[in-house]
Amino acid sequence: MNDPFIPSQRVQELSAKPLKSVVITGATGFIGGHLAAFYEKANISVTRIGRKELSLEPKDLAALMEGADSVINLAGAPILKRWTNAYRKEIMDSRVNSTRKLVGAMECMNKRPKVFISASAVGIYDNEHTHDENSTYLDQGFLGEGCRRWEQEAVKAQPFARVAIIRLGVVLANNGGAMAKMLLPFRLGLGGPIGSGRQAFPWIHLLDVLRAIAYIAENDKAYGPVNLVAPVLNTNYDFSKELALSLNRPMLLKIPPFMLHIFFGMAAVTLTEGQRVLSKKLTDNGYEFTYPTIALALTSKTNIASNHERMII
């Protein structure tokens, strides 16, 4: 069976050259903002593309991106919010339509980018199996459908660029993201696992997200789906126990799933369920995680001092 992501030899040769400039969509978001700063510290030119720019005609958007070696697509509305019909549409449009617009603009560029890295999520996988990037056991719900449609638009750049789809797990950092919502109840001694805690908890430290994206951008063997998760499988109970330990707080309570359903409706599934996901492609390509275990990651994040100043490619 042919792999639709395999780049041509010419595309592969071009994409292996060091990057000088990148375009980042979603650069005002949590990951995108850190990634832009990460590249700028490495003296790589960054062009930030937001909602206003994505509303432009393809040729006008292409003009803004002209000369970029790599385009990194991180645009998308937050998932953890009550899924009304209107917000479901916003989640889908902010991913599918923006990616379609971006690929169309790249096709209009005089010098097309060597690499296109587009975000997706581990929510594409089901909750019953263990998944590497070759898994065909996909989620049949809203999350799975959204991820598949998102990825289908990204792969349309394959004729002219090396395409990598980064399937992100829960991103942990000490200055925002998921941890900003989790820390307070644990600091008050009120934190604990969700339900039984046996559901998988696929996570990755923010610094490893940034380093892995940079690694993928300059590694011509990295294409197609790439799971951005830590190399060790953990459950929600594992995470909760380590977080309480790192804060020197007890873990006495369990969070009833019905409470999350009251607050988030159907979106609570992102908290009450999880996918067992392996980072096979990253490790097979030689990437070394800065934070391979949840204990190391939590020690770094719960300190007052930020690791952001030490981020290097």
Backbone bond lengths (Angstrom), bond angles and torsions (degrees), N, CA, C in turn:
res aa  C-N    CA-C-N  psi(-1)  N-CA   C-N-CA  omega(-1)  CA-C   N-CA-C  phi
1 M - - - 1.469 - - 1.534 109.88 -
2 N 1.359 117.33 130.43 1.447 121.29 -177.93 1.528 110.73 -74.61
3 D 1.326 115.69 138.63 1.454 121.46 177.19 1.527 107.83 -89.09
4 P 1.337 119.32 115.08 1.463 120.47 -176.56 1.517 113.63 -66.62
5 F 1.339 117.57 -13.38 1.454 120.04 -177.81 1.531 113.50 -89.86
6 I 1.335 118.32 -12.12 1.465 119.75 -175.26 1.521 109.31 -62.61
7 P 1.348 118.30 118.73 1.461 120.21 -178.68 1.515 111.35 -75.74
8 S 1.335 115.91 154.12 1.464 119.81 174.88 1.522 109.14 -64.58
9 Q 1.316 117.11 162.96 1.466 120.52 -178.80 1.521 110.68 -60.36
10 R 1.335 116.83 -40.16 1.460 120.61 -179.62 1.529 111.11 -64.25
11 V 1.333 116.15 -46.97 1.467 120.39 178.05 1.517 110.21 -60.81
12 Q 1.330 116.77 -40.17 1.461 121.03 -179.19 1.527 111.03 -64.60
13 E 1.327 117.49 -41.13 1.462 121.50 179.68 1.531 110.70 -65.44
14 L 1.327 117.03 -44.44 1.461 120.44 -179.57 1.519 111.86 -64.85
15 S 1.337 116.34 -40.74 1.459 120.12 -173.45 1.519 112.73 -74.17
16 A 1.323 117.90 -10.16 1.466 120.74 179.85 1.530 111.93 -84.35
17 K 1.334 117.27 -9.49 1.462 120.19 -178.20 1.529 110.46 -77.46
18 P 1.347 117.70 149.50 1.467 120.60 -178.39 1.529 112.12 -59.41
19 L 1.333 116.04 145.62 1.452 121.11 -179.03 1.526 111.05 -81.55
20 K 1.337 114.98 143.65 1.452 120.96 174.08 1.525 111.57 -115.87
21 S 1.334 116.28 -26.29 1.463 119.48 -178.91 1.527 109.70 -149.72
22 V 1.335 115.89 145.37 1.459 120.98 -179.98 1.520 109.90 -134.14
23 V 1.322 114.45 152.92 1.457 122.36 170.27 1.521 106.98 -109.58
24 I 1.329 117.66 134.79 1.466 121.82 178.54 1.513 109.17 -126.88
25 T 1.337 116.55 120.55 1.466 119.90 169.45 1.523 108.15 -92.06
26 G 1.333 116.11 152.45 1.463 119.58 -175.72 1.515 111.48 72.88
27 A 1.332 117.34 25.89 1.465 121.23 -175.04 1.514 113.19 -72.78
28 T 1.336 117.77 -9.53 1.469 120.04 174.89 1.529 111.12 -91.68
29 G 1.327 116.71 -6.05 1.453 121.05 179.37 1.515 112.27 -81.98
30 F 1.314 115.27 179.04 1.470 121.44 -175.74 1.530 112.03 -60.49
31 I 1.330 117.54 -55.61 1.465 120.24 -179.15 1.524 110.46 -72.11
32 G 1.327 116.61 -45.44 1.456 120.35 -176.40 1.513 113.31 -60.71
33 G 1.328 116.91 -39.82 1.460 119.84 178.79 1.520 112.26 -63.94
34 H 1.324 116.23 -42.79 1.461 119.99 177.74 1.529 111.14 -67.45
35 L 1.340 116.57 -37.92 1.465 119.12 -178.99 1.526 111.07 -66.22
36 A 1.331 116.83 -39.94 1.461 119.96 178.31 1.533 110.31 -61.06
37 A 1.341 117.03 -45.73 1.466 120.77 178.72 1.526 111.07 -64.32
38 F 1.322 115.82 -37.76 1.464 122.80 179.83 1.528 110.83 -59.58
39 Y 1.332 116.29 -46.62 1.466 120.58 179.83 1.526 111.60 -71.03
40 E 1.320 117.19 -39.48 1.463 119.53 -178.97 1.518 111.38 -64.13
41 K 1.327 117.07 -33.54 1.468 119.93 176.22 1.518 111.74 -66.71
42 A 1.334 116.00 -22.08 1.469 121.00 177.11 1.525 111.23 -93.65
43 N 1.345 116.63 12.56 1.467 122.92 179.02 1.523 112.83 61.05
44 I 1.313 115.86 34.75 1.465 122.13 173.92 1.522 107.73 -104.00
45 S 1.324 116.55 129.54 1.453 121.61 -178.53 1.531 110.62 -66.13
46 V 1.339 116.60 134.41 1.458 121.90 -178.23 1.527 109.69 -122.44
47 T 1.326 116.04 128.21 1.465 122.49 171.20 1.519 108.18 -108.11
48 R 1.317 116.37 121.32 1.469 121.40 -178.69 1.525 109.79 -93.65
49 I 1.323 115.45 128.52 1.459 121.73 179.18 1.529 108.58 -115.95
50 G 1.331 115.78 120.67 1.462 120.94 -179.64 1.517 111.73 -112.02
51 R 1.330 115.46 -167.85 1.469 120.38 -178.47 1.529 111.67 -60.25
52 K 1.337 116.78 -40.15 1.465 120.64 -179.05 1.526 110.20 -60.01
53 E 1.323 116.75 -46.55 1.462 120.10 -178.70 1.527 111.66 -67.60
54 L 1.339 116.76 -35.84 1.464 120.29 -179.87 1.528 112.12 -69.36
55 S 1.322 117.26 -14.35 1.468 120.39 177.30 1.525 112.26 -85.74
56 L 1.332 116.92 -5.81 1.464 120.90 -179.65 1.521 111.07 -72.47
57 E 1.327 114.71 164.21 1.461 119.88 172.14 1.525 109.34 -67.03
58 P 1.348 118.28 150.89 1.475 120.63 -175.86 1.528 114.35 -51.58
59 K 1.342 118.31 -42.19 1.466 120.19 -178.18 1.517 111.36 -66.94
60 D 1.339 117.05 -36.16 1.465 120.36 179.06 1.527 111.03 -71.18
61 L 1.332 116.77 -39.14 1.461 120.35 175.83 1.519 110.30 -65.67
62 A 1.332 116.28 -39.87 1.472 120.78 178.53 1.522 111.15 -59.67
63 A 1.333 116.62 -38.92 1.460 120.19 -179.60 1.525 111.56 -62.15
64 L 1.346 116.55 -35.73 1.465 120.25 178.77 1.527 111.71 -68.94
65 M 1.345 116.53 -29.05 1.463 120.60 -174.74 1.526 112.42 -96.46
66 E 1.310 117.81 -2.98 1.460 121.48 -174.28 1.529 111.43 -55.07
67 G 1.323 115.66 133.02 1.455 121.95 176.99 1.519 114.70 93.70
68 A 1.336 117.72 -6.65 1.469 119.86 -178.91 1.523 110.75 -73.03
69 D 1.325 116.24 137.62 1.462 121.79 175.71 1.519 111.73 -79.19
70 S 1.342 116.11 -31.09 1.454 121.04 -174.58 1.521 109.55 -141.95
71 V 1.335 116.01 142.19 1.461 121.71 173.08 1.523 107.69 -117.13
72 I 1.331 115.95 127.18 1.465 121.49 -177.77 1.525 107.28 -118.94
73 N 1.314 115.41 115.80 1.466 122.27 -172.10 1.524 110.49 -102.31
74 L 1.338 116.12 107.04 1.466 122.07 -179.38 1.522 111.76 -119.25
75 A 1.325 117.78 13.22 1.459 121.25 -176.63 1.525 110.89 -70.65
76 G 1.327 115.83 142.82 1.462 120.24 177.18 1.515 111.51 162.45
77 A 1.327 116.55 136.53 1.462 121.29 178.00 1.530 110.29 -68.18
78 P 1.336 118.26 148.75 1.474 121.28 179.39 1.522 112.15 -57.43
79 I 1.326 116.37 144.24 1.464 122.18 -178.24 1.529 111.98 -85.24
80 L 1.338 116.85 -37.60 1.467 120.05 -172.68 1.524 110.55 -82.65
81 K 1.314 114.20 75.79 1.447 123.36 177.49 1.521 106.14 -155.01
82 R 1.316 118.24 146.82 1.469 120.81 -175.41 1.525 110.92 -52.58
83 W 1.339 115.80 128.83 1.469 121.34 -174.88 1.530 111.14 -86.79
84 T 1.315 117.25 75.81 1.454 119.59 168.61 1.529 107.73 -69.42
85 N 1.304 117.30 167.63 1.461 119.69 177.58 1.526 111.07 -58.71
86 A 1.329 115.75 -40.46 1.469 119.81 -179.92 1.529 110.84 -66.28
87 Y 1.355 116.60 -39.35 1.465 117.71 -177.79 1.532 111.38 -75.75
88 R 1.322 118.01 -31.58 1.470 119.73 173.00 1.528 109.70 -57.36
89 K 1.328 115.81 -43.02 1.464 119.80 179.62 1.526 110.36 -64.30
90 E 1.342 116.73 -40.62 1.461 119.57 178.99 1.530 111.52 -64.15
91 I 1.329 117.07 -42.29 1.470 120.85 177.17 1.530 110.37 -57.95
92 M 1.327 115.83 -47.15 1.457 120.12 -177.40 1.530 111.38 -68.76
93 D 1.321 117.05 -48.17 1.466 120.49 -176.98 1.520 111.89 -63.81
94 S 1.341 116.64 -38.84 1.464 120.08 -176.98 1.526 111.81 -66.97
95 R 1.312 117.14 -17.90 1.454 121.34 178.14 1.533 111.72 -102.60
96 V 1.308 115.56 -55.47 1.464 120.57 -173.44 1.526 111.24 -69.99
97 N 1.334 117.24 -51.69 1.461 120.43 -176.39 1.522 112.22 -67.44
98 S 1.353 116.39 -39.09 1.470 118.66 -179.85 1.521 111.21 -66.90
99 T 1.335 116.89 -37.23 1.463 119.93 178.39 1.525 110.47 -68.51
100 R 1.327 116.38 -40.31 1.469 120.29 176.64 1.531 110.37 -60.28
101 K 1.331 116.49 -45.03 1.460 121.40 179.58 1.531 110.77 -62.45
102 L 1.323 116.22 -41.04 1.459 121.36 -178.51 1.527 111.36 -64.90
103 V 1.326 117.02 -45.57 1.465 120.65 179.46 1.528 110.39 -64.34
104 G 1.340 116.12 -40.17 1.462 119.46 177.27 1.516 112.05 -61.51
105 A 1.326 117.01 -39.03 1.460 120.88 178.29 1.531 110.97 -68.04
106 M 1.332 117.37 -40.05 1.463 119.86 178.64 1.527 111.35 -61.56
107 E 1.321 116.36 -35.00 1.459 120.31 178.45 1.530 111.38 -64.64
108 C 1.345 116.46 -25.28 1.467 121.22 -179.17 1.523 113.19 -87.19
109 M 1.313 117.79 -8.98 1.468 120.54 -176.42 1.523 111.14 -71.08
110 N 1.322 116.33 143.38 1.467 120.60 176.82 1.520 110.64 -66.11
111 K 1.333 115.51 -41.68 1.463 121.51 175.74 1.525 106.98 -120.39
112 R 1.307 115.94 105.09 1.463 120.16 -174.95 1.524 111.16 -75.52
113 P 1.332 117.60 152.37 1.474 120.34 -178.96 1.517 111.62 -66.77
114 K 1.331 115.15 152.92 1.464 120.93 179.02 1.524 111.41 -75.78
115 V 1.340 115.38 -33.63 1.463 121.12 -171.16 1.524 109.50 -133.08
116 F 1.325 116.24 137.73 1.459 121.89 172.35 1.518 107.41 -125.02
117 I 1.349 115.87 113.61 1.456 122.23 178.00 1.527 107.31 -108.44
118 S 1.314 116.80 120.69 1.458 120.58 -175.53 1.525 110.24 -124.19
119 A 1.322 115.28 135.37 1.459 120.27 -177.36 1.525 111.49 -73.26
120 S 1.321 114.46 151.31 1.455 124.64 168.21 1.532 104.67 -149.02
121 A 1.309 117.73 -158.86 1.467 119.05 -176.86 1.521 110.28 -150.33
122 V 1.339 115.52 158.07 1.462 120.13 177.06 1.518 111.53 -68.19
123 G 1.341 117.18 -8.87 1.454 121.20 174.72 1.517 113.24 -63.23
124 I 1.322 117.71 -8.23 1.469 120.84 175.76 1.525 110.96 -69.14
125 Y 1.346 117.88 -22.70 1.464 122.64 -175.97 1.528 111.12 -91.94
126 D 1.331 115.84 156.69 1.464 119.45 175.21 1.530 110.62 -79.61
127 N 1.329 116.37 174.84 1.459 121.79 -176.32 1.523 113.22 -97.81
128 E 1.315 117.54 4.31 1.459 121.04 -171.86 1.521 113.99 -101.73
129 H 1.333 117.87 -22.72 1.460 121.11 -173.78 1.519 110.37 -117.72
130 T 1.327 115.44 172.29 1.461 121.83 172.83 1.521 107.67 -102.35
131 H 1.327 116.77 132.19 1.460 120.81 -166.38 1.528 113.38 -120.52
132 D 1.340 116.58 127.88 1.453 119.93 158.17 1.528 106.23 -102.99
133 E 1.335 117.37 -169.82 1.459 119.73 -173.85 1.528 113.45 -69.61
134 N 1.319 117.67 -14.03 1.465 120.65 179.47 1.524 113.27 -92.04
135 S 1.317 117.47 0.32 1.461 120.73 -176.83 1.528 111.45 -61.91
136 T 1.324 115.20 140.04 1.464 120.94 176.07 1.531 111.15 -111.55
137 Y 1.326 117.06 7.58 1.464 121.54 179.02 1.530 108.44 -89.08
138 L 1.321 116.08 90.10 1.453 121.52 -171.30 1.525 111.95 -104.59
139 D 1.319 114.85 151.82 1.460 121.48 177.55 1.527 109.55 -67.77
140 Q 1.318 115.49 137.62 1.464 120.44 -178.43 1.533 112.83 -102.25
141 G 1.321 116.66 7.23 1.458 120.97 -179.70 1.520 112.16 -93.55
142 F 1.333 114.61 -163.39 1.460 121.07 -177.14 1.524 112.26 -61.44
143 L 1.343 117.32 -43.18 1.460 119.99 -178.84 1.528 111.35 -63.27
144 G 1.325 116.26 -46.17 1.455 119.84 -179.72 1.513 112.09 -62.45
145 E 1.333 116.31 -43.43 1.461 119.89 179.23 1.525 110.97 -62.30
146 G 1.332 115.98 -43.54 1.455 119.91 179.94 1.517 112.28 -61.17
147 C 1.321 116.43 -44.33 1.468 120.15 179.89 1.527 111.43 -64.78
148 R 1.323 116.87 -41.78 1.476 119.48 -179.61 1.527 111.11 -63.24
149 R 1.314 116.27 -44.16 1.471 118.77 -179.81 1.526 111.08 -66.83
150 W 1.313 116.84 -37.02 1.466 123.18 177.20 1.533 109.55 -60.50
151 E 1.312 116.50 -49.20 1.463 121.49 -178.12 1.528 112.02 -67.74
152 Q 1.323 116.88 -35.06 1.466 120.26 -179.88 1.529 111.32 -62.65
153 E 1.316 117.04 -33.66 1.464 119.48 176.99 1.528 110.88 -72.27
154 A 1.337 116.92 -39.12 1.466 120.64 -177.60 1.527 111.90 -64.76
155 V 1.334 117.11 -38.12 1.457 120.51 -174.96 1.527 111.84 -67.45
156 K 1.324 117.85 -14.13 1.460 120.99 178.51 1.528 112.23 -68.06
157 A 1.335 117.50 -12.29 1.470 121.21 175.82 1.518 112.00 -83.98
158 Q 1.322 117.42 -6.37 1.461 121.96 -173.68 1.539 114.45 -57.41
159 P 1.334 121.59 -33.80 1.471 119.65 -179.56 1.524 114.40 -60.94
160 F 1.335 118.40 -24.93 1.468 118.97 -176.34 1.527 113.81 -124.10
161 A 1.325 119.18 -3.45 1.465 120.62 -179.10 1.524 109.98 -144.94
162 R 1.329 114.93 155.02 1.468 119.08 170.38 1.524 106.93 -75.62
163 V 1.318 116.65 123.09 1.463 121.52 -175.00 1.525 110.05 -106.73
164 A 1.315 115.62 126.45 1.468 121.43 173.38 1.529 108.09 -123.09
165 I 1.322 116.02 132.61 1.461 122.63 179.22 1.526 107.23 -107.94
166 I 1.323 117.36 112.83 1.468 120.13 -177.71 1.529 109.32 -92.82
167 R 1.333 115.34 112.49 1.464 121.76 -179.85 1.529 108.37 -91.94
168 L 1.324 114.92 100.79 1.460 121.86 -170.45 1.523 112.65 -83.62
169 G 1.341 114.85 139.50 1.447 121.64 167.67 1.518 109.30 -90.02
170 V 1.342 116.85 -166.38 1.469 121.28 177.09 1.525 108.52 -68.07
171 V 1.326 116.99 123.72 1.467 121.43 -176.88 1.522 109.36 -93.03
172 L 1.331 115.61 123.20 1.467 121.96 -177.26 1.522 110.30 -106.34
173 A 1.314 116.02 134.81 1.467 122.20 176.36 1.512 107.80 -158.29
174 N 1.327 115.24 163.16 1.468 118.43 -175.77 1.519 113.08 -93.01
175 N 1.320 117.73 5.94 1.471 119.19 -176.92 1.526 111.83 -133.89
176 G 1.330 117.03 35.55 1.455 119.16 176.86 1.515 111.71 144.51
177 G 1.327 115.55 -165.80 1.454 121.02 179.29 1.517 112.07 67.87
178 A 1.330 115.82 -150.91 1.460 121.12 -175.88 1.529 112.30 -60.84
179 M 1.334 117.15 -35.29 1.460 119.75 -175.95 1.520 112.66 -65.35
180 A 1.325 117.10 -29.35 1.461 119.89 179.99 1.527 110.84 -59.55
181 K 1.336 116.91 -32.95 1.464 121.24 179.80 1.525 112.37 -84.87
182 M 1.339 116.82 -25.13 1.466 120.64 -173.53 1.530 113.67 -88.09
183 L 1.328 117.24 -30.61 1.460 119.83 -168.49 1.533 114.05 -66.85
184 L 1.320 117.42 -42.61 1.471 119.34 -172.73 1.527 113.38 -56.98
185 P 1.353 120.60 -52.61 1.467 118.34 -179.95 1.520 112.89 -61.32
186 F 1.328 117.69 -33.67 1.462 119.53 178.30 1.523 110.83 -70.37
187 R 1.320 117.44 -38.37 1.461 120.11 178.25 1.524 111.46 -65.05
188 L 1.331 115.76 -29.11 1.468 120.39 178.56 1.524 112.17 -85.26
189 G 1.323 116.88 0.31 1.456 120.64 -178.25 1.512 113.40 77.57
190 L 1.344 117.14 18.01 1.459 122.05 -176.63 1.529 112.35 -111.40
191 G 1.321 116.66 5.24 1.458 119.80 -178.04 1.514 112.42 -84.95
192 G 1.316 115.00 160.70 1.459 120.15 177.94 1.510 110.52 -179.77
193 P 1.313 116.95 178.60 1.462 120.20 -179.47 1.528 111.58 -68.02
194 I 1.310 114.96 156.32 1.466 120.71 176.61 1.517 108.52 -88.02
195 G 1.327 116.40 119.87 1.459 120.76 -176.96 1.521 110.87 60.91
196 S 1.323 116.67 -131.83 1.466 121.18 179.62 1.519 111.79 -71.66
197 G 1.331 116.86 -22.44 1.461 120.98 -176.27 1.514 113.60 79.36
198 R 1.334 117.08 1.13 1.473 119.19 -176.56 1.529 113.25 -79.98
199 Q 1.338 116.81 -12.15 1.458 118.99 -179.46 1.529 110.28 -67.49
200 A 1.317 115.01 147.32 1.467 120.33 -178.90 1.527 110.67 -63.26
201 F 1.320 115.23 151.95 1.462 121.68 178.78 1.530 108.09 -131.61
202 P 1.346 117.41 84.68 1.471 120.50 -179.47 1.530 109.84 -78.52
203 W 1.316 117.65 116.96 1.455 121.90 -172.24 1.522 110.13 -133.05
204 I 1.322 115.71 166.32 1.464 121.84 172.75 1.524 107.41 -156.86
205 H 1.312 116.57 144.17 1.458 121.03 177.53 1.531 109.37 -75.51
206 L 1.330 116.30 144.92 1.462 121.26 -179.44 1.526 112.35 -53.82
207 L 1.325 116.93 -43.32 1.468 118.54 -178.88 1.521 111.17 -61.18
208 D 1.320 117.72 -37.40 1.464 119.71 176.69 1.527 111.57 -69.30
209 V 1.330 117.84 -31.37 1.468 119.33 173.88 1.520 109.78 -60.83
210 L 1.334 116.91 -48.62 1.459 121.23 -177.57 1.527 111.35 -64.61
211 R 1.330 115.90 -46.51 1.464 119.77 -179.42 1.527 111.54 -66.22
212 A 1.336 116.98 -37.50 1.462 120.29 -179.86 1.528 110.95 -67.74
213 I 1.330 117.56 -40.25 1.468 120.13 177.29 1.528 110.14 -61.91
214 A 1.332 116.42 -45.07 1.467 119.54 177.61 1.529 111.14 -62.28
215 Y 1.315 116.67 -38.87 1.465 122.07 179.10 1.529 110.79 -64.60
216 I 1.323 116.32 -45.36 1.464 121.03 179.27 1.528 110.53 -63.15
217 A 1.329 116.56 -40.90 1.459 120.85 -177.11 1.526 112.27 -60.22
218 E 1.330 117.09 -32.43 1.465 120.40 -176.12 1.516 113.49 -108.99
219 N 1.326 117.82 8.23 1.467 121.52 179.88 1.525 108.36 -112.22
220 D 1.330 117.34 106.77 1.464 120.78 -173.79 1.524 113.19 -69.37
221 K 1.330 118.04 -7.87 1.473 121.13 176.55 1.528 111.87 -88.83
222 A 1.318 116.63 -7.30 1.466 120.64 -177.08 1.526 109.22 -97.04
223 Y 1.313 115.99 105.27 1.457 120.93 177.76 1.526 108.95 -151.14
224 G 1.325 115.00 166.77 1.457 119.50 -175.67 1.519 110.88 74.77
225 P 1.333 117.87 -163.97 1.465 120.48 179.28 1.530 111.39 -64.60
226 V 1.315 116.09 136.41 1.464 122.67 175.44 1.524 107.25 -133.33
227 N 1.326 116.63 117.21 1.468 120.66 179.53 1.520 110.02 -75.91
228 L 1.326 116.67 118.78 1.460 120.93 176.09 1.524 108.53 -98.45
229 V 1.326 114.03 83.58 1.463 123.27 177.03 1.519 107.40 -141.05
230 A 1.327 116.30 158.03 1.460 121.06 177.16 1.529 110.05 -64.47
231 P 1.331 117.94 156.76 1.470 120.74 -174.31 1.522 114.83 -76.96
232 V 1.330 118.24 -5.39 1.465 121.80 -178.36 1.527 109.16 -112.32
233 L 1.335 117.13 129.50 1.464 121.47 177.95 1.529 110.03 -73.27
234 N 1.327 116.19 134.82 1.460 121.29 177.82 1.523 110.44 -134.66
235 T 1.329 115.20 158.33 1.460 121.09 172.98 1.527 109.28 -104.25
236 N 1.320 115.44 169.61 1.446 120.14 175.82 1.534 110.98 -61.76
237 Y 1.342 115.98 -34.17 1.468 119.91 177.06 1.533 110.22 -64.76
238 D 1.344 117.59 -43.46 1.468 121.26 177.93 1.523 110.35 -55.91
239 F 1.320 115.13 -48.25 1.464 120.30 -178.43 1.529 110.76 -62.11
240 S 1.318 116.82 -47.29 1.465 120.94 -177.28 1.525 111.28 -62.38
241 K 1.325 116.37 -41.92 1.458 120.89 -179.93 1.528 110.87 -63.57
242 E 1.339 116.92 -45.04 1.466 120.47 -178.91 1.519 111.53 -68.37
243 L 1.339 117.14 -35.72 1.461 119.58 179.31 1.529 110.53 -67.44
244 A 1.312 117.04 -44.66 1.465 119.99 177.40 1.529 110.78 -60.95
245 L 1.327 116.45 -42.10 1.467 121.23 179.58 1.523 110.99 -63.11
246 S 1.340 116.90 -43.57 1.465 120.25 -177.44 1.529 111.52 -66.53
247 L 1.341 117.02 -25.48 1.464 121.62 178.61 1.523 112.77 -95.86
248 N 1.346 115.39 -0.88 1.464 120.92 -177.86 1.526 111.10 57.24
249 R 1.338 115.07 46.20 1.454 121.94 179.26 1.534 108.85 -124.37
250 P 1.316 117.72 155.11 1.466 120.09 177.52 1.533 110.50 -74.82
251 M 1.312 115.99 159.81 1.463 121.19 172.47 1.518 106.49 -122.38
252 L 1.327 115.66 87.79 1.460 121.35 -171.61 1.525 113.26 -104.56
253 L 1.326 116.10 -20.92 1.453 120.10 -171.80 1.519 112.21 -111.99
254 K 1.319 115.75 156.81 1.452 122.60 168.28 1.526 107.61 -116.34
255 I 1.325 115.61 143.69 1.458 120.33 -179.43 1.525 108.79 -91.43
256 P 1.338 117.95 115.51 1.469 119.80 -179.65 1.528 110.97 -66.44
257 P 1.325 118.48 130.07 1.469 120.35 179.80 1.520 113.97 -55.09
258 F 1.359 117.60 -32.13 1.463 118.79 -176.97 1.527 111.63 -62.96
259 M 1.358 117.07 -29.32 1.461 119.87 178.62 1.527 110.74 -65.72
260 L 1.322 116.17 -38.79 1.459 119.71 178.72 1.524 111.00 -68.68
261 H 1.332 115.59 -34.83 1.467 119.16 177.09 1.529 110.78 -65.69
262 I 1.323 117.44 -33.22 1.464 120.62 177.74 1.529 110.07 -63.60
263 F 1.322 116.30 -42.98 1.465 120.84 -176.82 1.526 112.83 -78.55
264 F 1.337 116.65 -41.31 1.468 119.95 -169.77 1.524 114.62 -113.98
265 G 1.322 118.21 -5.25 1.457 119.48 -177.57 1.527 110.97 61.98
266 M 1.334 116.91 -138.78 1.466 121.49 -177.86 1.529 112.67 -63.83
267 A 1.336 117.11 -22.97 1.463 120.27 179.27 1.525 112.05 -65.15
268 A 1.338 117.90 -16.13 1.471 121.41 179.16 1.520 112.01 -60.86
269 V 1.331 117.09 -18.93 1.462 120.30 179.44 1.521 111.31 -59.83
270 T 1.327 117.31 -26.49 1.462 120.26 178.77 1.524 111.88 -68.51
271 L 1.338 117.10 -17.26 1.461 122.13 179.58 1.524 112.77 -105.04
272 T 1.318 115.92 -34.07 1.473 120.07 -174.24 1.523 112.44 -87.44
273 E 1.328 117.66 -15.03 1.459 121.85 178.27 1.524 109.26 -125.23
274 G 1.330 115.99 164.98 1.456 119.70 179.65 1.517 111.28 -159.70
275 Q 1.322 115.86 163.54 1.460 122.05 -176.62 1.533 110.54 -113.87
276 R 1.330 116.42 138.97 1.467 121.29 175.29 1.524 107.53 -87.16
277 V 1.329 115.85 106.81 1.468 120.88 -170.12 1.533 109.89 -126.23
278 L 1.322 115.55 136.04 1.463 122.98 -179.73 1.528 110.63 -106.89
279 S 1.325 116.36 142.29 1.470 121.64 178.80 1.529 109.81 -92.35
280 K 1.325 117.31 53.88 1.461 121.80 -171.58 1.537 112.57 -64.21
281 K 1.324 116.49 -46.14 1.462 118.44 -174.28 1.525 111.71 -66.76
282 L 1.326 117.51 -39.76 1.464 119.85 177.75 1.523 111.22 -62.17
283 T 1.324 116.31 -49.30 1.462 118.98 -177.58 1.527 111.42 -68.32
284 D 1.333 117.77 -37.21 1.466 120.44 177.76 1.522 111.61 -63.87
285 N 1.342 117.38 -28.96 1.461 121.63 179.49 1.527 112.89 -89.08
286 G 1.338 116.26 5.02 1.454 119.83 173.11 1.511 116.37 92.46
287 Y 1.328 117.86 8.87 1.452 118.80 178.34 1.524 109.89 -70.54
288 E 1.331 116.82 135.79 1.461 122.23 177.82 1.520 109.58 -111.20
289 F 1.321 115.83 120.98 1.463 120.99 -177.05 1.530 111.15 -72.17
290 T 1.331 115.56 137.51 1.458 120.60 172.82 1.524 110.16 -72.14
291 Y 1.334 115.48 -37.60 1.462 121.56 -179.85 1.526 109.35 -126.15
292 P 1.326 117.60 83.60 1.468 120.51 -176.81 1.526 114.05 -78.72
293 T 1.334 117.62 -19.90 1.468 120.25 -178.00 1.522 109.60 -120.45
294 I 1.318 115.10 154.83 1.460 119.36 -177.85 1.527 111.62 -69.26
295 A 1.317 117.35 -28.79 1.468 120.10 177.46 1.525 110.72 -64.17
296 L 1.332 116.89 -44.90 1.467 120.54 177.91 1.517 111.23 -64.47
297 A 1.325 116.62 -42.54 1.462 120.55 -178.50 1.517 111.12 -63.81
298 L 1.325 117.62 -42.69 1.459 120.46 -177.96 1.522 111.67 -71.11
299 T 1.304 117.55 -33.48 1.460 120.30 176.41 1.516 109.99 -62.43
300 S 1.353 116.44 -37.85 1.463 119.58 -179.11 1.515 111.06 -72.77
301 K 1.341 117.93 -37.64 1.447 121.06 -171.63 1.503 115.09 -80.75
302 T 1.302 116.84 -34.10 1.455 118.54 -173.59 1.519 112.41 -86.14
303 N 1.344 117.28 -4.96 1.450 119.34 170.71 1.524 109.47 -68.01
304 I 1.333 117.38 152.23 1.463 120.85 177.89 1.518 110.24 -66.95
305 A 1.333 117.04 -39.95 1.464 120.74 -179.04 1.519 110.08 -69.58
306 S 1.321 116.36 136.67 1.462 121.09 -179.38 1.512 109.98 -86.23
307 N 1.333 115.68 146.40 1.460 120.87 174.97 1.513 111.61 -82.81
308 H 1.316 117.67 -3.54 1.463 120.20 -173.49 1.525 112.00 -58.81
309 E 1.331 116.39 -36.34 1.460 118.91 -177.40 1.517 112.28 -68.32
310 R 1.323 118.02 -17.99 1.458 120.09 -177.87 1.531 112.63 -98.43
311 M 1.345 117.12 5.15 1.447 119.73 -176.22 1.516 111.07 -70.62
312 I 1.310 116.67 123.68 1.461 122.04 175.69 1.514 108.23 -136.98
313 I 1.329 116.02 154.26 1.462 119.82 177.97 1.514 109.43 -80.01
